[in-house]
Amino acid sequence: MRRQISIIVVVLMVLMLGVIATGLSFGHPPDHPMDRYVIMNSQLESGANNVVAAVLFDYRGLDTLGEAVVLFTAALGTMLMFRKREEE
Amino acid sequence: MIEQIPYIAIVLLAGIGIATILLKKNVIKMIMGLAIIEGSVNLFLVTLGYREGGIAPIFTDAPAGVMVLPTVQAMTVTNIVIGFATTALLLAFAMILYRYYGSVETNHIRRLRE
């Protein structure tokens, strides 16, 4: 019973995502002002030749700080899992 | 329809991941399904920013021409790192489960520990 419900859920989800996917256009993204601005000005403003690195560390540096917090929390949790216990 | 083949492949990959999470009973295999879904999300982001005939957004010795969108690629880098960290945390949880119950099958760990 649970298996049939799971299969139905999977099929419905794939159909839903597939309907969304057939409406997207591949290779022709809409001209976004943010991306155009970043490509035009990243060399001048941040001095980085790599535009992805400029976005990651200059334009969205606060976002990368949050990512570092998530990474730190996950590493802390993993470390707590591996600690020695007194009982057992 | 023919130009959406990359998106349809990504949807099928995500479907494989969802089916793995819902149908498998082994916790390690469910974590593998989650990793597959993460991979499909990364592929979707990169595919969304692809521009036809575009080059990588690096200005060093770059030939003339349009560049693919850089912001979604930055998001993909963030997603890869966070996915790695959460997968490590989930595998540590699976290790604790195995230490307590002697099994990682969800049939066996559903009962409460005496």
N, CA and C atoms of all chains as a GROMACS GRO file, in nm:
protein
  606
    1MET      N    1   0.083  -0.121   0.000
    1MET     CA    2   0.000   0.000   0.000
    1MET      C    3   0.086   0.126   0.000
    2ARG      N    4   0.180   0.130   0.094
    2ARG     CA    5   0.269   0.245   0.103
    2ARG      C    6   0.354   0.256  -0.024
    3ARG      N    7   0.390   0.139  -0.080
    3ARG     CA    8   0.471   0.138  -0.200
    3ARG      C    9   0.395   0.196  -0.319
    4GLN      N   10   0.265   0.159  -0.330
    4GLN     CA   11   0.186   0.214  -0.441
    4GLN      C   12   0.171   0.366  -0.427
    5ILE      N   13   0.148   0.414  -0.304
    5ILE     CA   14   0.133   0.558  -0.284
    5ILE      C   15   0.263   0.629  -0.321
    6SER      N   16   0.377   0.567  -0.283
    6SER     CA   17   0.506   0.629  -0.316
    6SER      C   18   0.526   0.639  -0.466
    7ILE      N   19   0.490   0.532  -0.539
    7ILE     CA   20   0.508   0.532  -0.685
    7ILE      C   21   0.419   0.639  -0.747
    8ILE      N   22   0.293   0.650  -0.696
    8ILE     CA   23   0.202   0.752  -0.750
    8ILE      C   24   0.260   0.892  -0.726
    9VAL      N   25   0.315   0.914  -0.605
    9VAL     CA   26   0.373   1.045  -0.573
    9VAL      C   27   0.489   1.075  -0.667
   10VAL      N   28   0.576   0.974  -0.692
   10VAL     CA   29   0.691   0.997  -0.781
   10VAL      C   30   0.645   1.033  -0.921
   11VAL      N   31   0.545   0.956  -0.973
   11VAL     CA   32   0.498   0.982  -1.109
   11VAL      C   33   0.436   1.121  -1.120
   12LEU      N   34   0.354   1.158  -1.019
   12LEU     CA   35   0.292   1.291  -1.022
   12LEU      C   36   0.397   1.401  -1.018
   13MET      N   37   0.502   1.381  -0.936
   13MET     CA   38   0.604   1.484  -0.922
   13MET      C   39   0.682   1.500  -1.052
   14VAL      N   40   0.717   1.385  -1.116
   14VAL     CA   41   0.791   1.392  -1.241
   14VAL      C   42   0.707   1.458  -1.350
   15LEU      N   43   0.574   1.426  -1.352
   15LEU     CA   44   0.487   1.489  -1.452
   15LEU      C   45   0.479   1.640  -1.430
   16MET      N   46   0.467   1.680  -1.301
   16MET     CA   47   0.456   1.823  -1.271
   16MET      C   48   0.583   1.897  -1.314
   17LEU      N   49   0.700   1.840  -1.274
   17LEU     CA   50   0.827   1.904  -1.312
   17LEU      C   51   0.847   1.901  -1.463
   18GLY      N   52   0.799   1.794  -1.527
   18GLY     CA   53   0.814   1.785  -1.672
   18GLY      C   54   0.732   1.890  -1.745
   19VAL      N   55   0.610   1.916  -1.693
   19VAL     CA   56   0.527   2.022  -1.754
   19VAL      C   57   0.597   2.156  -1.742
   20ILE      N   58   0.661   2.180  -1.624
   20ILE     CA   59   0.734   2.306  -1.607
   20ILE      C   60   0.854   2.310  -1.701
   21ALA      N   61   0.922   2.194  -1.715
   21ALA     CA   62   1.046   2.192  -1.793
   21ALA      C   63   1.020   2.216  -1.940
   22THR      N   64   0.906   2.169  -1.992
   22THR     CA   65   0.881   2.188  -2.135
   22THR      C   66   0.846   2.333  -2.168
   23GLY      N   67   0.820   2.414  -2.064
   23GLY     CA   68   0.791   2.554  -2.091
   23GLY      C   69   0.913   2.644  -2.090
   24LEU      N   70   1.028   2.589  -2.052
   24LEU     CA   71   1.150   2.671  -2.045
   24LEU      C   72   1.221   2.668  -2.179
   25SER      N   73   1.301   2.771  -2.205
   25SER     CA   74   1.376   2.774  -2.330
   25SER      C   75   1.523   2.753  -2.299
   26PHE      N   76   1.586   2.665  -2.376
   26PHE     CA   77   1.726   2.629  -2.353
   26PHE      C   78   1.816   2.708  -2.447
   27GLY      N   79   1.921   2.769  -2.392
   27GLY     CA   80   2.018   2.839  -2.475
   27GLY      C   81   1.988   2.984  -2.498
   28HIS      N   82   1.867   3.028  -2.465
   28HIS     CA   83   1.832   3.170  -2.483
   28HIS      C   84   1.772   3.224  -2.354
   29PRO      N   85   1.855   3.248  -2.250
   29PRO     CA   86   1.799   3.303  -2.127
   29PRO      C   87   1.756   3.447  -2.149
   30PRO      N   88   1.654   3.491  -2.076
   30PRO     CA   89   1.614   3.631  -2.089
   30PRO      C   90   1.728   3.724  -2.046
   31ASP      N   91   1.739   3.836  -2.112
   31ASP     CA   92   1.849   3.929  -2.086
   31ASP      C   93   1.828   3.995  -1.950
   32HIS      N   94   1.904   3.949  -1.851
   32HIS     CA   95   1.884   4.000  -1.716
   32HIS      C   96   1.979   4.116  -1.690
   33PRO      N   97   1.929   4.228  -1.638
   33PRO     CA   98   2.018   4.344  -1.615
   33PRO      C   99   2.130   4.315  -1.516
   34MET      N  100   2.102   4.230  -1.416
   34MET     CA  101   2.204   4.200  -1.316
   34MET      C  102   2.324   4.130  -1.379
   35ASP      N  103   2.297   4.026  -1.460
   35ASP     CA  104   2.407   3.953  -1.521
   35ASP      C  105   2.484   4.041  -1.619
   36ARG      N  106   2.410   4.124  -1.694
   36ARG     CA  107   2.478   4.214  -1.788
   36ARG      C  108   2.570   4.310  -1.713
   37TYR      N  109   2.517   4.366  -1.602
   37TYR     CA  110   2.597   4.460  -1.522
   37TYR      C  111   2.721   4.391  -1.467
   38VAL      N  112   2.706   4.268  -1.417
   38VAL     CA  113   2.820   4.198  -1.357
   38VAL      C  114   2.927   4.170  -1.460
   39ILE      N  115   2.884   4.124  -1.580
   39ILE     CA  116   2.983   4.092  -1.683
   39ILE      C  117   3.054   4.219  -1.730
   40MET      N  118   2.978   4.330  -1.740
   40MET     CA  119   3.040   4.453  -1.790
   40MET      C  120   3.136   4.515  -1.688
   41ASN      N  121   3.103   4.509  -1.559
   41ASN     CA  122   3.175   4.589  -1.461
   41ASN      C  123   3.260   4.512  -1.362
   42SER      N  124   3.264   4.378  -1.371
   42SER     CA  125   3.336   4.304  -1.266
   42SER      C  126   3.486   4.331  -1.273
   43GLN      N  127   3.541   4.348  -1.394
   43GLN     CA  128   3.685   4.375  -1.404
   43GLN      C  129   3.719   4.512  -1.347
   44LEU      N  130   3.631   4.609  -1.373
   44LEU     CA  131   3.659   4.745  -1.324
   44LEU      C  132   3.641   4.754  -1.172
   45GLU      N  133   3.533   4.694  -1.121
   45GLU     CA  134   3.497   4.718  -0.981
   45GLU      C  135   3.571   4.629  -0.884
   46SER      N  136   3.595   4.503  -0.922
   46SER     CA  137   3.660   4.413  -0.826
   46SER      C  138   3.799   4.369  -0.871
   47GLY      N  139   3.834   4.396  -0.995
   47GLY     CA  140   3.967   4.358  -1.042
   47GLY      C  141   3.985   4.210  -1.064
   48ALA      N  142   3.875   4.135  -1.075
   48ALA     CA  143   3.886   3.991  -1.093
   48ALA      C  144   3.858   3.957  -1.238
   49ASN      N  145   3.943   3.872  -1.296
   49ASN     CA  146   3.917   3.827  -1.432
   49ASN      C  147   3.809   3.722  -1.437
   50ASN      N  148   3.797   3.648  -1.329
   50ASN     CA  149   3.696   3.543  -1.324
   50ASN      C  150   3.566   3.603  -1.270
   51VAL      N  151   3.463   3.607  -1.355
   51VAL     CA  152   3.341   3.676  -1.315
   51VAL      C  153   3.270   3.600  -1.204
   52VAL      N  154   3.277   3.465  -1.209
   52VAL     CA  155   3.210   3.386  -1.105
   52VAL      C  156   3.273   3.413  -0.968
   53ALA      N  157   3.407   3.423  -0.966
   53ALA     CA  158   3.475   3.454  -0.839
   53ALA      C  159   3.438   3.593  -0.792
   54ALA      N  160   3.424   3.688  -0.887
   54ALA     CA  161   3.385   3.824  -0.848
   54ALA      C  162   3.246   3.825  -0.786
   55VAL      N  163   3.152   3.750  -0.846
   55VAL     CA  164   3.017   3.743  -0.789
   55VAL      C  165   3.021   3.678  -0.652
   56LEU      N  166   3.100   3.571  -0.640
   56LEU     CA  167   3.100   3.493  -0.517
   56LEU      C  168   3.161   3.569  -0.401
   57PHE      N  169   3.269   3.644  -0.426
   57PHE     CA  170   3.342   3.701  -0.314
   57PHE      C  171   3.328   3.852  -0.303
   58ASP      N  172   3.279   3.920  -0.406
   58ASP     CA  173   3.265   4.065  -0.397
   58ASP      C  174   3.120   4.110  -0.395
   59TYR      N  175   3.044   4.071  -0.501
   59TYR     CA  176   2.907   4.118  -0.507
   59TYR      C  177   2.819   4.049  -0.404
   60ARG      N  178   2.846   3.923  -0.379
   60ARG     CA  179   2.765   3.847  -0.284
   60ARG      C  180   2.851   3.791  -0.172
   61GLY      N  181   2.938   3.875  -0.119
   61GLY     CA  182   3.026   3.829  -0.012
   61GLY      C  183   2.952   3.791   0.115
   62LEU      N  184   2.842   3.863   0.143
   62LEU     CA  185   2.763   3.832   0.262
   62LEU      C  186   2.698   3.694   0.248
   63ASP      N  187   2.655   3.664   0.125
   63ASP     CA  188   2.598   3.532   0.098
   63ASP      C  189   2.701   3.422   0.124
   64THR      N  190   2.825   3.447   0.081
   64THR     CA  191   2.931   3.349   0.103
   64THR      C  192   2.961   3.335   0.252
   65LEU      N  193   2.946   3.446   0.328
   65LEU     CA  194   2.962   3.437   0.474
   65LEU      C  195   2.857   3.345   0.534
   66GLY      N  196   2.731   3.360   0.488
   66GLY     CA  197   2.626   3.269   0.535
   66GLY      C  198   2.654   3.125   0.499
   67GLU      N  199   2.709   3.103   0.378
   67GLU     CA  200   2.747   2.968   0.337
   67GLU      C  201   2.853   2.912   0.430
   68ALA      N  202   2.948   2.998   0.470
   68ALA     CA  203   3.052   2.952   0.562
   68ALA      C  204   2.993   2.917   0.697
   69VAL      N  205   2.887   2.992   0.739
   69VAL     CA  206   2.822   2.960   0.867
   69VAL      C  207   2.755   2.823   0.859
   70VAL      N  208   2.686   2.797   0.744
   70VAL     CA  209   2.622   2.666   0.726
   70VAL      C  210   2.726   2.555   0.728
   71LEU      N  211   2.837   2.578   0.659
   71LEU     CA  212   2.944   2.478   0.654
   71LEU      C  213   3.000   2.453   0.793
   72PHE      N  214   3.019   2.562   0.870
   72PHE     CA  215   3.072   2.548   1.006
   72PHE      C  216   2.976   2.470   1.094
   73THR      N  217   2.844   2.499   1.080
   73THR     CA  218   2.746   2.428   1.163
   73THR      C  219   2.744   2.280   1.130
   74ALA      N  220   2.750   2.247   1.000
   74ALA     CA  221   2.749   2.106   0.961
   74ALA      C  222   2.874   2.035   1.011
   75ALA      N  223   2.990   2.102   1.002
   75ALA     CA  224   3.114   2.041   1.050
   75ALA      C  225   3.109   2.023   1.201
   76LEU      N  226   3.048   2.121   1.272
   76LEU     CA  227   3.035   2.110   1.418
   76LEU      C  228   2.945   1.992   1.454
   77GLY      N  229   2.833   1.978   1.381
   77GLY     CA  230   2.743   1.865   1.406
   77GLY      C  231   2.811   1.732   1.382
   78THR      N  232   2.886   1.722   1.271
   78THR     CA  233   2.958   1.598   1.242
   78THR      C  234   3.059   1.567   1.352
   79MET      N  235   3.127   1.672   1.401
   79MET     CA  236   3.226   1.654   1.507
   79MET      C  237   3.158   1.606   1.635
   80LEU      N  238   3.038   1.661   1.665
   80LEU     CA  239   2.966   1.617   1.785
   80LEU      C  240   2.921   1.473   1.772
   81MET      N  241   2.886   1.430   1.648
   81MET     CA  242   2.847   1.292   1.628
   81MET      C  243   2.963   1.197   1.657
   82PHE      N  244   3.084   1.241   1.626
   82PHE     CA  245   3.199   1.151   1.635
   82PHE      C  246   3.269   1.157   1.770
   83ARG      N  247   3.213   1.233   1.868
   83ARG     CA  248   3.286   1.246   1.993
   83ARG      C  249   3.274   1.117   2.075
   84LYS      N  250   3.362   1.103   2.170
   84LYS     CA  251   3.361   0.984   2.256
   84LYS      C  252   3.254   1.001   2.364
   85ARG      N  253   3.184   0.892   2.395
   85ARG     CA  254   3.082   0.897   2.499
   85ARG      C  255   3.134   0.824   2.623
   86GLU      N  256   3.083   0.868   2.739
   86GLU     CA  257   3.129   0.804   2.863
   86GLU      C  258   3.061   0.668   2.882
   87GLU      N  259   2.925   0.668   2.863
   87GLU     CA  260   2.854   0.541   2.883
   87GLU      C  261   2.880   0.449   2.764
   88GLU      N  262   2.841   0.327   2.776
   88GLU     CA  263   2.865   0.221   2.677
   88GLU      C  264   3.014   0.196   2.663
   89MET      N  265   0.986   2.113  -2.817
   89MET     CA  266   1.005   1.989  -2.739
   89MET      C  267   1.149   1.941  -2.752
   90ILE      N  268   1.206   1.951  -2.874
   90ILE     CA  269   1.340   1.893  -2.893
   90ILE      C  270   1.446   1.978  -2.825
   91GLU      N  271   1.418   2.106  -2.805
   91GLU     CA  272   1.521   2.188  -2.742
   91GLU      C  273   1.512   2.186  -2.590
   92GLN      N  274   1.409   2.124  -2.535
   92GLN     CA  275   1.401   2.110  -2.390
   92GLN      C  276   1.458   1.979  -2.339
   93ILE      N  277   1.532   1.905  -2.423
   93ILE     CA  278   1.585   1.775  -2.381
   93ILE      C  279   1.673   1.784  -2.256
   94PRO      N  280   1.761   1.888  -2.241
   94PRO     CA  281   1.838   1.897  -2.116
   94PRO      C  282   1.750   1.908  -1.993
   95TYR      N  283   1.642   1.989  -2.002
   95TYR     CA  284   1.554   2.002  -1.885
   95TYR      C  285   1.482   1.871  -1.855
   96ILE      N  286   1.442   1.799  -1.961
   96ILE     CA  287   1.370   1.673  -1.938
   96ILE      C  288   1.464   1.571  -1.874
   97ALA      N  289   1.591   1.571  -1.918
   97ALA     CA  290   1.688   1.480  -1.856
   97ALA      C  291   1.707   1.513  -1.709
   98ILE      N  292   1.709   1.644  -1.676
   98ILE     CA  293   1.724   1.684  -1.536
   98ILE      C  294   1.603   1.639  -1.455
   99VAL      N  295   1.482   1.652  -1.514
   99VAL     CA  296   1.361   1.609  -1.442
   99VAL      C  297   1.365   1.459  -1.416
  100LEU      N  298   1.413   1.381  -1.517
  100LEU     CA  299   1.421   1.236  -1.497
  100LEU      C  300   1.522   1.204  -1.387
  101LEU      N  301   1.634   1.277  -1.383
  101LEU     CA  302   1.734   1.254  -1.278
  101LEU      C  303   1.676   1.283  -1.140
  102ALA      N  304   1.601   1.395  -1.130
  102ALA     CA  305   1.537   1.428  -1.002
  102ALA      C  306   1.434   1.321  -0.965
  103GLY      N  307   1.363   1.268  -1.066
  103GLY     CA  308   1.266   1.162  -1.039
  103GLY      C  309   1.333   1.036  -0.985
  104ILE      N  310   1.451   1.004  -1.041
  104ILE     CA  311   1.526   0.888  -0.988
  104ILE      C  312   1.561   0.911  -0.841
  105GLY      N  313   1.602   1.036  -0.809
  105GLY     CA  314   1.637   1.065  -0.670
  105GLY      C  315   1.518   1.055  -0.577
  106ILE      N  316   1.402   1.112  -0.621
  106ILE     CA  317   1.282   1.108  -0.537
  106ILE      C  318   1.236   0.964  -0.516
  107ALA      N  319   1.240   0.883  -0.624
  107ALA     CA  320   1.200   0.743  -0.613
  107ALA      C  321   1.294   0.668  -0.519
  108THR      N  322   1.425   0.701  -0.524
  108THR     CA  323   1.518   0.634  -0.433
  108THR      C  324   1.486   0.667  -0.288
  109ILE      N  325   1.453   0.795  -0.260
  109ILE     CA  326   1.422   0.833  -0.122
  109ILE      C  327   1.294   0.765  -0.074
  110LEU      N  328   1.192   0.758  -0.161
  110LEU     CA  329   1.063   0.708  -0.115
  110LEU      C  330   1.056   0.556  -0.113
  111LEU      N  331   1.128   0.487  -0.201
  111LEU     CA  332   1.108   0.343  -0.216
  111LEU      C  333   1.212   0.260  -0.145
  112LYS      N  334   1.330   0.314  -0.119
  112LYS     CA  335   1.434   0.233  -0.055
  112LYS      C  336   1.416   0.235   0.096
  113LYS      N  337   1.460   0.128   0.161
  113LYS     CA  338   1.449   0.119   0.306
  113LYS      C  339   1.583   0.141   0.375
  114ASN      N  340   1.691   0.138   0.299
  114ASN     CA  341   1.824   0.156   0.357
  114ASN      C  342   1.855   0.305   0.367
  115VAL      N  343   1.900   0.347   0.486
  115VAL     CA  344   1.921   0.490   0.508
  115VAL      C  345   2.034   0.543   0.420
  116ILE      N  346   2.138   0.463   0.399
  116ILE     CA  347   2.250   0.506   0.316
  116ILE      C  348   2.202   0.532   0.173
  117LYS      N  349   2.113   0.442   0.124
  117LYS     CA  350   2.062   0.461  -0.013
  117LYS      C  351   1.972   0.583  -0.021
  118MET      N  352   1.899   0.614   0.087
  118MET     CA  353   1.816   0.735   0.086
  118MET      C  354   1.904   0.860   0.080
  119ILE      N  355   2.018   0.856   0.150
  119ILE     CA  356   2.110   0.970   0.143
  119ILE      C  357   2.167   0.983   0.002
  120MET      N  358   2.191   0.868  -0.062
  120MET     CA  359   2.236   0.871  -0.202
  120MET      C  360   2.131   0.937  -0.291
  121GLY      N  361   2.002   0.908  -0.265
  121GLY     CA  362   1.896   0.972  -0.343
  121GLY      C  363   1.895   1.122  -0.325
  122LEU      N  364   1.919   1.166  -0.200
  122LEU     CA  365   1.926   1.310  -0.175
  122LEU      C  366   2.042   1.373  -0.251
  123ALA      N  367   2.155   1.302  -0.257
  123ALA     CA  368   2.270   1.354  -0.332
  123ALA      C  369   2.239   1.363  -0.480
  124ILE      N  370   2.161   1.265  -0.532
  124ILE     CA  371   2.122   1.269  -0.674
  124ILE      C  372   2.034   1.391  -0.700
  125ILE      N  373   1.941   1.421  -0.607
  125ILE     CA  374   1.854   1.539  -0.625
  125ILE      C  375   1.939   1.666  -0.624
  126GLU      N  376   2.039   1.670  -0.534
  126GLU     CA  377   2.127   1.787  -0.531
  126GLU      C  378   2.200   1.804  -0.664
  127GLY      N  379   2.246   1.691  -0.720
  127GLY     CA  380   2.313   1.698  -0.849
  127GLY      C  381   2.221   1.750  -0.959
  128SER      N  382   2.093   1.706  -0.954
  128SER     CA  383   2.001   1.753  -1.057
  128SER      C  384   1.973   1.903  -1.040
  129VAL      N  385   1.969   1.951  -0.915
  129VAL     CA  386   1.948   2.094  -0.894
  129VAL      C  387   2.065   2.174  -0.948
  130ASN      N  388   2.188   2.124  -0.924
  130ASN     CA  389   2.306   2.195  -0.977
  130ASN      C  390   2.303   2.199  -1.129
  131LEU      N  391   2.268   2.084  -1.190
  131LEU     CA  392   2.261   2.080  -1.337
  131LEU      C  393   2.155   2.177  -1.388
  132PHE      N  394   2.042   2.185  -1.315
  132PHE     CA  395   1.934   2.275  -1.359
  132PHE      C  396   1.980   2.420  -1.355
  133LEU      N  397   2.054   2.458  -1.249
  133LEU     CA  398   2.098   2.596  -1.240
  133LEU      C  399   2.195   2.630  -1.354
  134VAL      N  400   2.290   2.538  -1.380
  134VAL     CA  401   2.387   2.567  -1.486
  134VAL      C  402   2.318   2.572  -1.622
  135THR      N  403   2.221   2.480  -1.643
  135THR     CA  404   2.150   2.479  -1.770
  135THR      C  405   2.067   2.605  -1.791
  136LEU      N  406   2.013   2.657  -1.680
  136LEU     CA  407   1.929   2.778  -1.689
  136LEU      C  408   2.012   2.898  -1.735
  137GLY      N  409   2.141   2.900  -1.698
  137GLY     CA  410   2.222   3.015  -1.735
  137GLY      C  411   2.298   2.999  -1.864
  138TYR      N  412   2.277   2.887  -1.935
  138TYR     CA  413   2.353   2.865  -2.058
  138TYR      C  414   2.301   2.954  -2.170
  139ARG      N  415   2.395   3.015  -2.240
  139ARG     CA  416   2.359   3.098  -2.354
  139ARG      C  417   2.422   3.036  -2.478
  140GLU      N  418   2.349   3.032  -2.586
  140GLU     CA  419   2.395   2.956  -2.702
  140GLU      C  420   2.522   3.018  -2.760
  141GLY      N  421   2.625   2.934  -2.775
  141GLY     CA  422   2.752   2.982  -2.825
  141GLY      C  423   2.831   3.064  -2.725
  142GLY      N  424   2.790   3.061  -2.599
  142GLY     CA  425   2.857   3.141  -2.498
  142GLY      C  426   2.986   3.077  -2.451
  143ILE      N  427   3.076   3.162  -2.400
  143ILE     CA  428   3.202   3.112  -2.345
  143ILE      C  429   3.195   3.122  -2.193
  144ALA      N  430   3.291   3.056  -2.125
  144ALA     CA  431   3.296   3.062  -1.979
  144ALA      C  432   3.323   3.205  -1.935
  145PRO      N  433   3.261   3.251  -1.825
  145PRO     CA  434   3.276   3.393  -1.786
  145PRO      C  435   3.410   3.423  -1.720
  146ILE      N  436   3.518   3.402  -1.794
  146ILE     CA  437   3.653   3.433  -1.747
  146ILE      C  438   3.718   3.521  -1.854
  147PHE      N  439   3.771   3.637  -1.813
  147PHE     CA  440   3.822   3.732  -1.911
  147PHE      C  441   3.965   3.703  -1.955
  148THR      N  442   4.035   3.611  -1.890
  148THR     CA  443   4.174   3.582  -1.926
  148THR      C  444   4.178   3.513  -2.062
  149ASP      N  445   4.240   3.578  -2.162
  149ASP     CA  446   4.253   3.526  -2.298
  149ASP      C  447   4.117   3.487  -2.355
  150ALA      N  448   4.015   3.565  -2.325
  150ALA     CA  449   3.881   3.528  -2.371
  150ALA      C  450   3.863   3.570  -2.516
  151PRO      N  451   3.812   3.480  -2.601
  151PRO     CA  452   3.778   3.521  -2.736
  151PRO      C  453   3.652   3.608  -2.734
  152ALA      N  454   3.633   3.681  -2.842
  152ALA     CA  455   3.515   3.768  -2.847
  152ALA      C  456   3.389   3.683  -2.856
  153GLY      N  457   3.282   3.735  -2.797
  153GLY     CA  458   3.156   3.661  -2.800
  153GLY      C  459   3.081   3.678  -2.671
  154VAL      N  460   2.960   3.623  -2.667
  154VAL     CA  461   2.880   3.636  -2.547
  154VAL      C  462   2.930   3.538  -2.442
  155MET      N  463   2.900   3.573  -2.315
  155MET     CA  464   2.936   3.485  -2.203
  155MET      C  465   2.809   3.426  -2.145
  156VAL      N  466   2.823   3.306  -2.086
  156VAL     CA  467   2.709   3.247  -2.016
  156VAL      C  468   2.686   3.326  -1.887
  157LEU      N  469   2.566   3.314  -1.828
  157LEU     CA  470   2.532   3.396  -1.713
  157LEU      C  471   2.614   3.353  -1.591
  158PRO      N  472   2.683   3.447  -1.524
  158PRO     CA  473   2.773   3.407  -1.415
  158PRO      C  474   2.704   3.388  -1.280
  159THR      N  475   2.589   3.452  -1.257
  159THR     CA  476   2.532   3.450  -1.122
  159THR      C  477   2.481   3.312  -1.084
  160VAL      N  478   2.418   3.242  -1.179
  160VAL     CA  479   2.369   3.109  -1.146
  160VAL      C  480   2.485   3.013  -1.121
  161GLN      N  481   2.598   3.038  -1.188
  161GLN     CA  482   2.714   2.951  -1.161
  161GLN      C  483   2.768   2.975  -1.022
  162ALA      N  484   2.765   3.101  -0.975
  162ALA     CA  485   2.808   3.128  -0.837
  162ALA      C  486   2.715   3.057  -0.738
  163MET      N  487   2.583   3.061  -0.766
  163MET     CA  488   2.488   2.990  -0.680
  163MET      C  489   2.518   2.840  -0.679
  164THR      N  490   2.560   2.786  -0.797
  164THR     CA  491   2.589   2.643  -0.804
  164THR      C  492   2.709   2.607  -0.717
  165VAL      N  493   2.810   2.694  -0.714
  165VAL     CA  494   2.926   2.668  -0.628
  165VAL      C  495   2.883   2.664  -0.482
  166THR      N  496   2.799   2.762  -0.441
  166THR     CA  497   2.748   2.763  -0.305
  166THR      C  498   2.672   2.634  -0.274
  167ASN      N  499   2.589   2.591  -0.370
  167ASN     CA  500   2.506   2.473  -0.348
  167ASN      C  501   2.590   2.347  -0.336
  168ILE      N  502   2.700   2.338  -0.414
  168ILE     CA  503   2.786   2.220  -0.406
  168ILE      C  504   2.847   2.210  -0.266
  169VAL      N  505   2.896   2.323  -0.214
  169VAL     CA  506   2.962   2.319  -0.083
  169VAL      C  507   2.863   2.282   0.026
  170ILE      N  508   2.742   2.344   0.023
  170ILE     CA  509   2.644   2.316   0.127
  170ILE      C  510   2.596   2.172   0.117
  171GLY      N  511   2.579   2.121  -0.008
  171GLY     CA  512   2.538   1.982  -0.025
  171GLY      C  513   2.640   1.885   0.031
  172PHE      N  514   2.768   1.917   0.009
  172PHE     CA  515   2.873   1.832   0.065
  172PHE      C  516   2.864   1.827   0.217
  173ALA      N  517   2.845   1.945   0.280
  173ALA     CA  518   2.843   1.950   0.427
  173ALA      C  519   2.723   1.875   0.482
  174THR      N  520   2.603   1.896   0.422
  174THR     CA  521   2.484   1.829   0.475
  174THR      C  522   2.491   1.678   0.453
  175THR      N  523   2.552   1.635   0.340
  175THR     CA  524   2.565   1.491   0.318
  175THR      C  525   2.657   1.428   0.422
  176ALA      N  526   2.765   1.499   0.458
  176ALA     CA  527   2.854   1.448   0.562
  176ALA      C  528   2.779   1.438   0.695
  177LEU      N  529   2.696   1.538   0.727
  177LEU     CA  530   2.620   1.535   0.853
  177LEU      C  531   2.521   1.419   0.854
  178LEU      N  532   2.453   1.398   0.740
  178LEU     CA  533   2.355   1.288   0.735
  178LEU      C  534   2.424   1.152   0.747
  179LEU      N  535   2.542   1.138   0.686
  179LEU     CA  536   2.613   1.011   0.698
  179LEU      C  537   2.659   0.987   0.841
  180ALA      N  538   2.693   1.096   0.913
  180ALA     CA  539   2.728   1.080   1.055
  180ALA      C  540   2.606   1.034   1.134
  181PHE      N  541   2.487   1.089   1.102
  181PHE     CA  542   2.364   1.042   1.166
  181PHE      C  543   2.340   0.894   1.139
  182ALA      N  544   2.364   0.851   1.014
  182ALA     CA  545   2.345   0.710   0.979
  182ALA      C  546   2.440   0.624   1.059
  183MET      N  547   2.563   0.675   1.083
  183MET     CA  548   2.658   0.598   1.162
  183MET      C  549   2.609   0.580   1.305
  184ILE      N  550   2.551   0.690   1.362
  184ILE     CA  551   2.498   0.680   1.498
  184ILE      C  552   2.382   0.581   1.503
  185LEU      N  553   2.295   0.583   1.399
  185LEU     CA  554   2.185   0.488   1.392
  185LEU      C  555   2.236   0.345   1.394
  186TYR      N  556   2.340   0.320   1.314
  186TYR     CA  557   2.393   0.184   1.308
  186TYR      C  558   2.453   0.144   1.442
  187ARG      N  559   2.515   0.240   1.512
  187ARG     CA  560   2.576   0.206   1.641
  187ARG      C  561   2.468   0.171   1.744
  188TYR      N  562   2.350   0.238   1.737
  188TYR     CA  563   2.247   0.213   1.837
  188TYR      C  564   2.165   0.089   1.805
  189TYR      N  565   2.130   0.069   1.677
  189TYR     CA  566   2.035  -0.036   1.643
  189TYR      C  567   2.099  -0.157   1.576
  190GLY      N  568   2.224  -0.144   1.532
  190GLY     CA  569   2.287  -0.255   1.463
  190GLY      C  570   2.236  -0.274   1.321
  191SER      N  571   2.168  -0.173   1.266
  191SER     CA  572   2.113  -0.185   1.131
  191SER      C  573   2.079  -0.046   1.080
  192VAL      N  574   2.081  -0.029   0.949
  192VAL     CA  575   2.039   0.098   0.892
  192VAL      C  576   1.912   0.082   0.810
  193GLU      N  577   1.842  -0.032   0.826
  193GLU     CA  578   1.715  -0.050   0.758
  193GLU      C  579   1.604   0.020   0.838
  194THR      N  580   1.516   0.093   0.768
  194THR     CA  581   1.414   0.167   0.842
  194THR      C  582   1.311   0.073   0.906
  195ASN      N  583   1.301  -0.052   0.860
  195ASN     CA  584   1.210  -0.146   0.927
  195ASN      C  585   1.257  -0.176   1.068
  196HIS      N  586   1.388  -0.186   1.084
  196HIS     CA  587   1.442  -0.228   1.214
  196HIS      C  588   1.457  -0.113   1.311
  197ILE      N  589   1.480   0.009   1.260
  197ILE     CA  590   1.503   0.119   1.352
  197ILE      C  591   1.375   0.193   1.384
  198ARG      N  592   1.260   0.143   1.335
  198ARG     CA  593   1.136   0.213   1.365
  198ARG      C  594   1.093   0.191   1.510
  199ARG      N  595   1.122   0.071   1.563
  199ARG     CA  596   1.081   0.043   1.702
  199ARG      C  597   1.166   0.127   1.797
  200LEU      N  598   1.110   0.153   1.916
  200LEU     CA  599   1.185   0.228   2.016
  200LEU      C  600   1.291   0.140   2.080
  201ARG      N  601   1.394   0.202   2.125
  201ARG     CA  602   1.502   0.128   2.187
  201ARG      C  603   1.467   0.095   2.331
  202GLU      N  604   1.491  -0.030   2.368
  202GLU     CA  605   1.455  -0.069   2.505
  202GLU      C  606   1.565  -0.026   2.602
   0.00000   0.00000   0.00000
